[in-house]
Every structure is written in structure tokens, then in C-alpha cells.
Amino acid sequence: MSTLGAAMHFLDKLQKDKEVNIEFIKQNGEVRVMRCTLNFAKIPLDKRPKKTALQDILTQMVKNKILRVFDLEKNDWRSVPFKSLIFRKKEGDK
């Protein structure tokens, strides 16, 4: 899947579900599942980007080939390279 395709898939999933689980390979080779969001209503005020629109975040994701998301379990922002993402269709996904 291309970087743009991956970003669009992720955006579509977030618009439908508001939070998603992603799988990626950590630098040490371990597979991690992260529950994440870009929905500012789910992000604490003190953790929200200042003067940044969702479109700007997505543009940077495509430009830098890095998925920048808010980890709902760690309660902080994380960056995941697109090349580390594992896209798997789940039951019910189209």
C-alpha cells in the first residue's frame, strides 16, 4: 500500500470509528498494537497541538511518511513510520 493510500485508509477509518487499533513493528522487531486517535475531543487539552488542523497533521504524515497519532493508553503522542505499519483487514472491514 502506498504512503498516500495508507494515510487515506487511516483517515477513513478514523472518521468512521474516532479511534482505531493499529499494529506496527517496533525498532526491536516486536509487534505492538496501539489504540489511537486524532479526534481532539478524546485528547486532553494540555496534549492537543496548538494551531494545528487535522488536515495539517495528515499532510505532514504523507510528506514525512510517519503516522503521528495520540496513543490512548499511554496518553501521549507517538510517531510510527508507515513502513512499520501492518495493515490487516478485520472482519466487517470493506
Beta strands, then each sheet from edge to edge (+ up, - down):
strand 1: 20-25
strand 2: 31-37
strand 3: 66-71
strand 4: 76-81
strand 5: 85-86
sheet 1: 4+ 3- 2+ 1- 5+
end
